[in-house]
Amino acid sequence: MTDTERTVAPDQWRAAASAAIEDSYAQFDWLGVVDEIGRRPVFRVVCRLVDPADPRRAVRLNAEVDRDDPVIDSLGDVFGGATWHEREAHDFFGVRFGGGDDRPLLLRAEYTGFPLRKDEVLGARAARPWPGAKEPGEAGAAGRRRMVPQGVPDPEVWGDRQGAPAAPDEVAGSAVGGRVRRRR
Amino acid sequence: MTAHGSIALIEPNCTSCMICARECPTWCITIVSRTEPIPDLPAGARERTRNVLVAFEIDWALCLYCGICIEECPFDALEWRADPPLPEADVAALVHDRQRLAHP
């Protein structure tokens, strides 16, 4: 059975969770974040709740928060287990959960950046030669038709770029891997 | 936890297309190939080339046994084998060449 989808405003997030409990979706399954960059400048926070009496019944709550200031209420006092997922979401996407626990969970405290944001460049991959860069038949270094691995933008966008840094959506759009596009 | 095996190369099927090396999330596959003219073409035919595999290596120190390379190979040149790679005293020895990958 497919999950019921509900889209709610960020300020209705806790109310929507309480309302879902009223609808007997009383068991917390998971909470995650989707980076919608390239479509809309938002993070979509998703929470899946299940009916404990019939686990095939489930609802997914969706709320979109501003990418520049991603804040949403914590569900920690509604579902105790949500705090773990919120701390993970804070580690990986930098979404802050008001009234929740923002201590690092899976990353080191010294780590800077948010590794699952789509505009986060995988710098170690840019620095290391990629075995997939070569074309079939090329024995040595990559030829003129350049490929970049996923997570590494076109050098013209990030790396060799002159002047102001590229906008986050341009970095994200360019870091999907494949052939470096010809630029005008 | 499901036990994993190892990944074997079926060399005659490999066209050196690089798809597995590009799809590998851990960059553990290294391919070296060259082009050579196809011999014995009919008289008057335009000269054509094919890719010849020179080296195919999997670094088992990096491989996470996800099987994406097997899934993505359009020519079924990679397949699962039951036995996992044996441990080695030296990490460099976990890089297996095409002979070891063909006959694990």
Interface residues (C-beta under 8 A of the other chain):
Chain A: R128 W130 P131 G132 K134 E135 P136 G137 E138 A139 M147 P149 G177
Chain B: T15 S16 C17 M18 A21 R22 E23 C24 W27 I29 T30 I31 V32 S33 R34 T35 T49 N51 V54
